[in-house]
Amino acid sequence: MSDDQDLFERLRAGDEAAFDTIFRTWYAPLVRLATGMLRTKAVAEEIVQDVMLEVWRRRDSLVTEGSPQSYLFRATRNRALNHLRHERVVQRSEPHLVEERSKAPTGTGGLVEEEIDVALRRAVSELPPRCREVFELSRGHGLRYSEIAETLGISVKAVEAQMGKALRTLRERLAPWLPEGRTL
């Protein structure tokens, strides 16, 4: 454990070799944990890579309660659980999406959807960087505001403010495509 603590101290100092050692040591066990939870190795690998990327990004402010090993396993577990929650939301909304698509007029429905998708991607890409990052973590990855705050090292109030700004901006830019009375 003291070796792991030493590695994390070196990581906080920006030592790439320490990060490389952490990655090589813990990648496979973390993938096994995530695979056991998700039942899909490819998604598990992606989640562990995200965890490792976040460890590198936040290295200077990294605070591990307990052992670094437990920190890595907890972070991986939490990301896997978030992924599972997101998948459940997608599954629950699928019948509604099918119903909405079946109501769309034939012929131009696909073109309109494609046009809306392009407009949405463009509007999101034009958001200020922090605002876009908060929006994507919330809507794209299904993270709660508290999880976003922890991930980015900002307050929950800052996350709420950034999400409010993102939604207002997107609502304005996508107004031509939103039916009357509908919001993002």
N, C-alpha and C positions, 0 to 999 in steps of 0.2 A: 504494500500500500504506500510506503514512503517513496518507492520508485515512481508510482503514479502521481503522487503529490509533487515530486520533483519535476516530472514531465509537464504537469500543468503550470508550475511556476515558470519553467522555461518557455512554455507556450505563451503565457501572459507577457513575457518579455519579447515575444515575436520570433522565437526560435522555430524556423521551419522544420528542422530535423526532429524537434520534439513533436510537432504536429504529425509529421510523417510516421513516427514511432507509435503515437496514439492511434492514428488511422489504421496502420497495419496490425496493431495488437488487438484492437476492439472491433474492427469492421465485421469480421466473420461472426463473432458471437452476437453482435447487435443485429445482423441480418437474420440469424437464426431466431432470435427473439421476435423480430417483426414478422418473419415468415410464419411463425407459429400463431401469431395473432391474426394475420391477414390472409394466410393460405395462398399467397401469390408472391413468389420470390422476386420478380421484377419490381413490383411495387415496394416490397420490403427494402430492396437495394436502393431504390430512389429515396425512400424515407431516411434511411441511414446516411446516404450521401447528403441529404438536406441537413440532418443533425450535425454531421461533421463540418459542413460548410458554415453553419451557424456558429459552431464552436470556434472556427477560425475567424469569422467576422467579429465575434464578440470577445475575442481572446483577451483584450486588455481590460475588460470589465467583468471577466468570468469569475463568478463566485460559486464555489462548489460547497454545498452543505454536505458533510460526510465525505465519503471517498469519491474521487473523480470517476471511478468505475460506476458507482451508483448514480452519479449525475448523468453519465452517458446512457445508462439503461433506462433511467426515468425519462430523459428527454426523448429517447426512441419510443418508449411505451406511450408517452403522451401524444407524439406525432401519429403513431399507429392508431390510437384511439380516435384522434381527430379525423383521420382518414376514414375510419369505420363510420363515424357519425355522419360525415359528409356523404358517404355512399348510401347510408340509410335515407338521408334527405333526398338524394337523387332518385332512389327507388320509390319513395313515397310520392314524389312529384311526377314521376313518369306517366302514370295514367292521366293526369291533368294535361300534360304536354301533348299526349296522343290525341286527347279530346280537342284541345285547342287547334292542333294541326288539321284535324279532320273538318273543323269548321271553316278553315281558310279556303278562299276561292281557289279552284284549280287553275292551272296554267301560270298565273303570275305569283302564286303563293311562294314558290321557291325563290323567285327573284326578289321579292320583297323581304323575305327572311335573310337572304344573302346580303341585301343592301343594309338592313338593320344591323346585321353582324359586323359588317365592315365599318359602319358608322360608330357602333359601340366600341370596337377595337381602337378606332382612331381617337375617339373621345377619351378613352382610358389612357391611351399612350400620351395624350396631350396634357394629362393632369400633372401637377408639380410632382417631383420624384417621391417625396415622403407621403404625399396624399395618395399617389398611385400605389405605393408599396402597402400602405394600410388597407386600401380598397381591395387589392389583390389577395392579401392575407385573409381578409374577412370573407369576401365573396368567392374568391378562387380556391382558397384552401380551407374555408370553413372554420377559421379560428375565432374564438371569442375575443372580445375587446381586451380582457385581462391577459390572455395569452399573447395577443399582438403587442400589448404594452411591455410584457416581459421579454418577448423576442427582440423588440426594437430598443429596449432600454428607455422607454418613455412612459409617461403617466397614462392612466386610463382616460383621463380627461382630454389629454392630447390626442389620443386615438379617436375619441368621440368627436372632437373638433375636426380632425382630418376627414373622418367618414362623412360628417355633415357637409363639409366643403365639397368632397368628392360627389356625393349624391346630388347636391344643388347644381354643381357644374354639369354633371351627366344629364340631369333632368332638363336643364336648359338646352344643351346641345342635341338631345334626342327628342325634344318636344314634337318635331314633325312626325315622328314615328309612333308616339304614344297615343293610344286611344284616349278620348276625353275621360277625365277623372282617374286615369291610371297613373301610378307612380312607380319609380324603381324600387 
